[in-house]
Amino acid sequence: MINWNSLSIPVMAAPMFIVSNLNLVVASCRAGVIGAFPSANPRSPETLDGWLHAIREAEKETLDQGGAFAPFCVNMLASSALDKEKRAAALATVRKHEAPLILTNMGDPREVVDGAHEWGGKVFHDVTTLRHAEKAIEAGVDGLMLVCAGAGGHAGTLSPFSFLPRVRKFFDGPIMLAGGIADGHGVAAALALGADIVVMGTRFIATAESGTFDDHKEMLVSSNSEDVLFTDAIAGLPASFLKPSMIRAGLDPDNLPAPLGQHRPNLPEGIKPWKSVWSGGHSTALIEDVPSVQTVVDRLAKELDSARSPRDWRRALTAIR
Ligand SMILES: Cc1cc2nc3c(=O)[nH]c(=O)nc-3n(C[C@H](O)[C@H](O)[C@H](O)COP(=O)(O)O)c2cc1C
């Protein structure tokens, strides 16, 4: 059974390629938000085994000291066509440590769902369209993660204000909402819309613990939403990247080479998506510093509390002269 009471606020620090290291995951769980990472970040099944062991050890130590430790989440590809062997090896390792939560991307999550349910794990599938949400539900997932416009990484294009209520018409289960949220007011808005968990990526990149370059973190502090380009030119699939990181890598954001196909960008030698061109979403405009994860979570909790009393719109409107 997942102990949801260990969450201090209904937030998940998103799984992010390269960025989500062991430190970020453990710091997130200790701060009371779901800590997540892509199974590809540890690079090999042996290292994945080591990470999961370390997370379980950190959990035990925290609980022994009387603290709380939020559930952790492993992110894996669901698609059966892609890296079948790698995926099977990762799933076997995740099974060994009985990960409480799994977030699947792309394809059919049925195989992962069946596996996870054997040890009591819960599976959320990441979707950007209504059709994909319907298919994931048919495959038996426990919950959905709706990735909306303005998100970092492989963002969606739909507004949460229409996407979430449309999904709620046929799905009453748990929904995670992602895209452009970086403060407690955004969390309150997401809950008001009908979300159960808010997922934040960009906010958690700019933390002391995250595993990316310091220059990436600082770029989020100095960038605005207008600096985010949603393009397929960098990764071969549409994703949000920071224009200043393109310029830093010698690319012209207004004149990017067209990709050769899906997952096949046509970048000059040595320029790597995610590694030398960095991702961030619209909420980069809300990032002003690079604090610890605990500080971010404390701030979010405080803002969420104050956001619960809605703005006095009547007073604001009557003040117009
Ligand atoms: C640098 C970066 C890497 C990401 N890598 C992954 C990934 O490996 N798997 C995944 O499911 N989502 C990935 N995402 C997307 C996040 O899980 C999440 O949907 C997104 O960051 C939410 O939007 P926000 O950045 O506006 O908070 C990534 C996002 C960023 C910014």
Ligand as a Chemical Component Dictionary entry (heavy atoms), coordinates in Angstrom:
data_LIG
# 
_chem_comp.id                   LIG 
_chem_comp.type                 NON-POLYMER 
_chem_comp.pdbx_formal_charge   0 
_chem_comp.three_letter_code    LIG 
# 
loop_
_chem_comp_atom.comp_id 
_chem_comp_atom.atom_id 
_chem_comp_atom.alt_atom_id 
_chem_comp_atom.type_symbol 
_chem_comp_atom.charge 
_chem_comp_atom.model_Cartn_x 
_chem_comp_atom.model_Cartn_y 
_chem_comp_atom.model_Cartn_z 
_chem_comp_atom.pdbx_ordinal 
LIG C1  C1  C 0 15.208 18.623 -19.061 1  
LIG C2  C2  C 0 13.945 17.829 -19.098 2  
LIG C3  C3  C 0 14.012 16.466 -19.322 3  
LIG C4  C4  C 0 12.837 15.697 -19.326 4  
LIG N1  N1  N 0 12.940 14.343 -19.472 5  
LIG C5  C5  C 0 11.811 13.577 -19.347 6  
LIG C6  C6  C 0 11.909 12.152 -19.357 7  
LIG O1  O1  O 0 12.981 11.568 -19.493 8  
LIG N2  N2  N 0 10.744 11.450 -19.204 9  
LIG C7  C7  C 0 9.536  12.059 -19.034 10 
LIG O2  O2  O 0 8.511  11.382 -18.874 11 
LIG N3  N3  N 0 9.424  13.397 -19.040 12 
LIG C8  C8  C 0 10.530 14.166 -19.169 13 
LIG N4  N4  N 0 10.433 15.536 -19.110 14 
LIG C9  C9  C 0 9.090  16.153 -18.941 15 
LIG C10 C10 C 0 8.713  16.243 -17.477 16 
LIG O3  O3  O 0 8.461  14.938 -16.969 17 
LIG C11 C11 C 0 7.439  17.106 -17.247 18 
LIG O4  O4  O 0 6.393  16.636 -18.045 19 
LIG C12 C12 C 0 7.642  18.568 -17.552 20 
LIG O5  O5  O 0 8.901  19.028 -17.128 21 
LIG C13 C13 C 0 6.544  19.388 -16.879 22 
LIG O6  O6  O 0 6.546  20.700 -17.305 23 
LIG P1  P1  P 0 7.318  21.892 -16.549 24 
LIG O7  O7  O 0 8.768  21.709 -16.916 25 
LIG O8  O8  O 0 6.698  23.077 -17.172 26 
LIG O9  O9  O 0 7.099  21.795 -15.086 27 
LIG C14 C14 C 0 11.581 16.326 -19.129 28 
LIG C15 C15 C 0 11.529 17.704 -18.926 29 
LIG C16 C16 C 0 12.684 18.454 -18.901 30 
LIG C17 C17 C 0 12.582 19.918 -18.639 31 
# 
loop_
_chem_comp_bond.comp_id 
_chem_comp_bond.atom_id_1 
_chem_comp_bond.atom_id_2 
_chem_comp_bond.value_order 
_chem_comp_bond.pdbx_ordinal 
LIG C1  C2  SING 1  
LIG C2  C3  SING 2  
LIG C2  C16 DOUB 3  
LIG C3  C4  DOUB 4  
LIG C4  N1  SING 5  
LIG C4  C14 SING 6  
LIG N1  C5  DOUB 7  
LIG C5  C6  SING 8  
LIG C5  C8  SING 9  
LIG C6  O1  DOUB 10 
LIG C6  N2  SING 11 
LIG N2  C7  SING 12 
LIG C7  O2  DOUB 13 
LIG C7  N3  SING 14 
LIG N3  C8  DOUB 15 
LIG C8  N4  SING 16 
LIG N4  C9  SING 17 
LIG N4  C14 SING 18 
LIG C9  C10 SING 19 
LIG C10 O3  SING 20 
LIG C10 C11 SING 21 
LIG C11 O4  SING 22 
LIG C11 C12 SING 23 
LIG C12 O5  SING 24 
LIG C12 C13 SING 25 
LIG C13 O6  SING 26 
LIG O6  P1  SING 27 
LIG P1  O7  DOUB 28 
LIG P1  O8  SING 29 
LIG P1  O9  SING 30 
LIG C14 C15 DOUB 31 
LIG C15 C16 SING 32 
LIG C16 C17 SING 33 
# 
